[in-house]
Structures are given as structure tokens and as C-alpha cells.
Amino acid sequence: MKKVLYKTNQNNPAVRAYKEAVENGKKNQHVLPQGSKWVVKRADSERASHAFGTQQEATSYAESIAQNQGTAVFVHGSDGRIKDIRDY
């Protein structure tokens, strides 16, 4: 099991969920802002798999992947912070 160290609030449920997912090797999907687009990116990837014009389009795509893989979607806000977690 891979240990992940964070310099953030460990009591935050989003931070705890992300830490547990990474430690357990889950390939979760992240919906992130990138310039004027919203991208879907796997947790262990440096490159985005797809780019969309809206956050909702990106989230729908990420949810379809997560449902097939039995993983989670971490939806980030425009500031980059996790604002929602959807576990499948």
C-alpha cells in the first residue's frame, strides 16, 4: 500500500477520501479546470484524457468512466480544490 503525505486538513472528508483512494491504488477520475476548458484526467496520469467546454459535460463523461470501472469522480472547482466526490 502506497502512503500519501498531505499538508492539508486531514479532517476534511474530501481530503480523506482522496488519500484513501490513492493509497488503495484506485484509478479515479478528476474533473479539472484547464484554461477555458474542463478536462477529465485519471488520478495517476499527467495528461488529460478529454477536454470539454463545460464542467457538466466533463463530469458526465467522468461519471460514465467511473461507473464502468467502479471508481470515484473528484469534481474540482475553478480554484482547483475538490468540491464534490461521487463514488461508484
TORPA-4810 file (N, C-alpha, C, O; in nm, 3 decimals):
<nodes>
NODE_1_0.084_-0.117_0.000_0.000_0.000_0.000_0.089_0.124_0.000_0.186_0.132_0.076_M
NODE_2_0.055_0.219_-0.084_0.132_0.341_-0.100_0.083_0.445_0.000_-0.036_0.474_0.005_K
NODE_3_0.172_0.501_0.080_0.136_0.604_0.177_0.148_0.741_0.112_0.244_0.768_0.041_K
NODE_4_0.050_0.827_0.136_0.049_0.961_0.080_0.050_1.060_0.195_-0.035_1.052_0.285_V
NODE_5_0.144_1.151_0.193_0.153_1.253_0.297_0.090_1.382_0.246_0.112_1.421_0.131_L
NODE_6_0.011_1.448_0.330_-0.056_1.570_0.293_-0.027_1.678_0.396_-0.017_1.650_0.515_Y
NODE_7_-0.014_1.799_0.349_-0.001_1.914_0.438_-0.131_1.993_0.432_-0.130_2.115_0.415_K
NODE_8_-0.242_1.922_0.446_-0.374_1.983_0.441_-0.454_1.936_0.561_-0.406_1.857_0.642_T
NODE_9_-0.575_1.984_0.571_-0.664_1.949_0.680_-0.708_1.803_0.665_-0.790_1.772_0.579_N
NODE_10_-0.655_1.716_0.748_-0.687_1.573_0.740_-0.830_1.542_0.785_-0.878_1.431_0.763_Q
NODE_11_-0.897_1.637_0.846_-1.036_1.616_0.887_-1.135_1.645_0.775_-1.254_1.616_0.787_N
NODE_12_-1.087_1.703_0.666_-1.173_1.733_0.552_-1.210_1.601_0.484_-1.120_1.527_0.445_N
NODE_13_-1.340_1.571_0.469_-1.381_1.443_0.408_-1.328_1.425_0.266_-1.296_1.313_0.226_P
NODE_14_-1.318_1.533_0.189_-1.267_1.523_0.052_-1.120_1.483_0.053_-1.078_1.401_-0.029_A
NODE_15_-1.043_1.539_0.144_-0.900_1.507_0.153_-0.883_1.362_0.198_-0.799_1.290_0.144_V
NODE_16_-0.961_1.320_0.297_-0.953_1.181_0.345_-0.989_1.082_0.234_-0.920_0.982_0.217_R
NODE_17_-1.095_1.111_0.160_-1.139_1.021_0.052_-1.033_1.013_-0.057_-1.005_0.905_-0.109_A
NODE_18_-0.974_1.127_-0.092_-0.870_1.126_-0.194_-0.748_1.048_-0.148_-0.693_0.968_-0.223_Y
NODE_19_-0.707_1.070_-0.025_-0.591_1.000_0.031_-0.614_0.848_0.032_-0.526_0.773_-0.008_K
NODE_20_-0.731_0.804_0.075_-0.762_0.661_0.078_-0.763_0.601_-0.062_-0.715_0.490_-0.083_E
NODE_21_-0.818_0.674_-0.158_-0.824_0.624_-0.295_-0.684_0.606_-0.354_-0.656_0.505_-0.418_A
NODE_22_-0.598_0.703_-0.332_-0.461_0.694_-0.385_-0.386_0.580_-0.317_-0.315_0.504_-0.383_V
NODE_23_-0.400_0.569_-0.186_-0.330_0.464_-0.113_-0.375_0.325_-0.156_-0.297_0.230_-0.154_E
NODE_24_-0.502_0.312_-0.194_-0.555_0.183_-0.237_-0.537_0.158_-0.386_-0.580_0.054_-0.437_N
NODE_25_-0.473_0.250_-0.456_-0.443_0.230_-0.598_-0.560_0.246_-0.692_-0.553_0.198_-0.805_G
NODE_26_-0.667_0.312_-0.649_-0.782_0.333_-0.737_-0.746_0.433_-0.848_-0.674_0.530_-0.825_K
NODE_27_-0.797_0.407_-0.966_-0.773_0.493_-1.081_-0.890_0.590_-1.097_-0.963_0.584_-1.195_K
NODE_28_-0.908_0.677_-1.001_-1.019_0.770_-1.000_-1.006_0.875_-1.110_-0.897_0.903_-1.159_N
NODE_29_-1.120_0.931_-1.148_-1.125_1.035_-1.249_-1.138_1.171_-1.181_-1.207_1.185_-1.080_Q
NODE_30_-1.070_1.270_-1.237_-1.076_1.406_-1.185_-1.127_1.499_-1.293_-1.085_1.489_-1.409_H
NODE_31_-1.217_1.589_-1.256_-1.267_1.692_-1.345_-1.201_1.821_-1.300_-1.225_1.870_-1.190_V
NODE_32_-1.115_1.876_-1.387_-1.031_1.990_-1.352_-1.044_2.105_-1.452_-1.068_2.082_-1.570_L
NODE_33_-1.029_2.230_-1.403_-1.025_2.342_-1.497_-0.887_2.348_-1.562_-0.785_2.326_-1.497_P
NODE_34_-0.886_2.379_-1.692_-0.759_2.396_-1.762_-0.780_2.505_-1.867_-0.836_2.481_-1.974_Q
NODE_35_-0.736_2.624_-1.834_-0.763_2.739_-1.921_-0.912_2.765_-1.924_-0.976_2.779_-1.820_G
NODE_36_-0.968_2.773_-2.046_-1.113_2.796_-2.059_-1.190_2.666_-2.073_-1.312_2.668_-2.094_S
NODE_37_-1.123_2.553_-2.061_-1.185_2.421_-2.076_-1.192_2.349_-1.942_-1.131_2.390_-1.843_K
NODE_38_-1.270_2.240_-1.941_-1.274_2.147_-1.828_-1.224_2.014_-1.880_-1.271_1.965_-1.982_W
NODE_39_-1.129_1.955_-1.809_-1.068_1.830_-1.856_-1.097_1.716_-1.760_-1.120_1.737_-1.641_V
NODE_40_-1.094_1.595_-1.814_-1.107_1.473_-1.736_-0.969_1.408_-1.738_-0.909_1.387_-1.843_V
NODE_41_-0.922_1.377_-1.618_-0.787_1.324_-1.604_-0.788_1.213_-1.501_-0.846_1.228_-1.394_K
NODE_42_-0.723_1.101_-1.532_-0.711_0.992_-1.435_-0.612_1.034_-1.327_-0.518_1.110_-1.355_R
NODE_43_-0.631_0.986_-1.207_-0.552_1.028_-1.093_-0.402_1.009_-1.113_-0.324_1.092_-1.067_A
NODE_44_-0.360_0.903_-1.180_-0.217_0.875_-1.194_-0.159_0.923_-1.327_-0.046_0.888_-1.361_D
NODE_45_-0.235_1.001_-1.402_-0.192_1.044_-1.534_-0.149_1.191_-1.533_-0.203_1.272_-1.458_S
NODE_46_-0.052_1.223_-1.616_-0.010_1.362_-1.627_-0.090_1.437_-1.734_-0.102_1.559_-1.729_E
NODE_47_-0.145_1.363_-1.830_-0.221_1.424_-1.938_-0.371_1.399_-1.921_-0.414_1.297_-1.867_R
NODE_48_-0.448_1.495_-1.968_-0.593_1.481_-1.965_-0.638_1.386_-2.076_-0.580_1.384_-2.185_A
NODE_49_-0.742_1.308_-2.048_-0.793_1.216_-2.150_-0.889_1.287_-2.245_-0.892_1.254_-2.364_S
NODE_50_-0.966_1.383_-2.196_-1.062_1.456_-2.279_-1.079_1.598_-2.226_-1.060_1.624_-2.107_H
NODE_51_-1.116_1.689_-2.315_-1.144_1.828_-2.278_-1.286_1.863_-2.322_-1.332_1.819_-2.428_A
NODE_52_-1.354_1.944_-2.241_-1.492_1.981_-2.268_-1.510_2.131_-2.245_-1.430_2.195_-2.177_F
NODE_53_-1.616_2.185_-2.302_-1.645_2.327_-2.288_-1.705_2.364_-2.154_-1.690_2.477_-2.108_G
NODE_54_-1.775_2.268_-2.089_-1.838_2.297_-1.960_-1.799_2.192_-1.856_-1.760_2.080_-1.889_T
NODE_55_-1.811_2.231_-1.732_-1.783_2.139_-1.622_-1.884_2.024_-1.621_-1.848_1.910_-1.591_Q
NODE_56_-2.009_2.053_-1.653_-2.111_1.949_-1.652_-2.085_1.841_-1.757_-2.103_1.723_-1.729_Q
NODE_57_-2.041_1.881_-1.876_-2.008_1.782_-1.979_-1.892_1.693_-1.934_-1.896_1.571_-1.952_E
NODE_58_-1.791_1.755_-1.876_-1.675_1.680_-1.829_-1.715_1.585_-1.716_-1.668_1.472_-1.711_A
NODE_59_-1.799_1.632_-1.626_-1.843_1.549_-1.514_-1.924_1.429_-1.562_-1.906_1.319_-1.512_T
NODE_60_-2.011_1.450_-1.658_-2.091_1.339_-1.712_-2.002_1.233_-1.775_-2.024_1.113_-1.755_S
NODE_61_-1.902_1.276_-1.849_-1.809_1.183_-1.912_-1.731_1.106_-1.805_-1.717_0.984_-1.813_Y
NODE_62_-1.680_1.177_-1.704_-1.603_1.114_-1.597_-1.689_1.014_-1.520_-1.641_0.908_-1.481_A
NODE_63_-1.816_1.048_-1.498_-1.906_0.957_-1.428_-1.928_0.828_-1.506_-1.935_0.721_-1.447_E
NODE_64_-1.938_0.838_-1.638_-1.958_0.717_-1.718_-1.836_0.625_-1.708_-1.852_0.503_-1.703_S
NODE_65_-1.718_0.682_-1.705_-1.596_0.602_-1.689_-1.594_0.538_-1.550_-1.568_0.419_-1.536_I
NODE_66_-1.621_0.619_-1.448_-1.615_0.571_-1.310_-1.718_0.460_-1.285_-1.690_0.366_-1.212_A
NODE_67_-1.836_0.471_-1.345_-1.938_0.368_-1.328_-1.891_0.236_-1.387_-1.915_0.130_-1.328_Q
NODE_68_-1.824_0.240_-1.500_-1.774_0.119_-1.564_-1.658_0.056_-1.486_-1.644_-0.066_-1.484_N
NODE_69_-1.577_0.139_-1.421_-1.459_0.090_-1.350_-1.482_0.069_-1.202_-1.398_0.008_-1.135_Q
NODE_70_-1.593_0.118_-1.148_-1.619_0.108_-1.005_-1.527_0.196_-0.922_-1.482_0.156_-0.814_G
NODE_71_-1.499_0.315_-0.974_-1.411_0.408_-0.903_-1.489_0.533_-0.865_-1.612_0.529_-0.856_T
NODE_72_-1.421_0.643_-0.842_-1.485_0.767_-0.799_-1.452_0.881_-0.894_-1.354_0.875_-0.969_A
NODE_73_-1.534_0.985_-0.888_-1.509_1.109_-0.963_-1.488_1.219_-0.861_-1.570_1.239_-0.771_V
NODE_74_-1.377_1.290_-0.876_-1.348_1.405_-0.792_-1.369_1.528_-0.879_-1.296_1.551_-0.975_F
NODE_75_-1.470_1.608_-0.844_-1.502_1.729_-0.921_-1.436_1.846_-0.850_-1.464_1.875_-0.734_V
NODE_76_-1.347_1.914_-0.922_-1.276_2.029_-0.868_-1.348_2.157_-0.909_-1.412_2.162_-1.014_H
NODE_77_-1.337_2.258_-0.827_-1.393_2.388_-0.861_-1.296_2.466_-0.949_-1.188_2.417_-0.982_G
NODE_78_-1.335_2.586_-0.986_-1.250_2.667_-1.072_-1.119_2.707_-1.003_-1.023_2.746_-1.069_S
NODE_79_-1.116_2.698_-0.870_-0.993_2.727_-0.795_-0.903_2.604_-0.782_-0.794_2.613_-0.726_D
NODE_80_-0.949_2.490_-0.832_-0.869_2.367_-0.828_-0.895_2.279_-0.707_-0.847_2.166_-0.703_G
NODE_81_-0.969_2.328_-0.609_-0.998_2.249_-0.490_-1.112_2.151_-0.515_-1.203_2.179_-0.593_R
NODE_82_-1.106_2.036_-0.448_-1.212_1.936_-0.462_-1.340_1.991_-0.400_-1.341_2.032_-0.283_I
NODE_83_-1.447_1.991_-0.478_-1.574_2.041_-0.425_-1.681_1.932_-0.414_-1.780_1.950_-0.344_K
NODE_84_-1.660_1.819_-0.485_-1.758_1.713_-0.481_-1.691_1.580_-0.513_-1.600_1.573_-0.595_D
NODE_85_-1.738_1.472_-0.447_-1.688_1.339_-0.472_-1.808_1.250_-0.501_-1.905_1.250_-0.426_I
NODE_86_-1.800_1.176_-0.609_-1.906_1.085_-0.647_-1.845_0.946_-0.661_-1.767_0.920_-0.752_R
NODE_87_-1.882_0.858_-0.570_-1.824_0.724_-0.567_-1.915_0.624_-0.635_-2.036_0.624_-0.612_D
NODE_88_-1.858_0.539_-0.720_-1.936_0.440_-0.795_-1.884_0.301_-0.770_-1.937_0.204_-0.825_Y
</nodes>
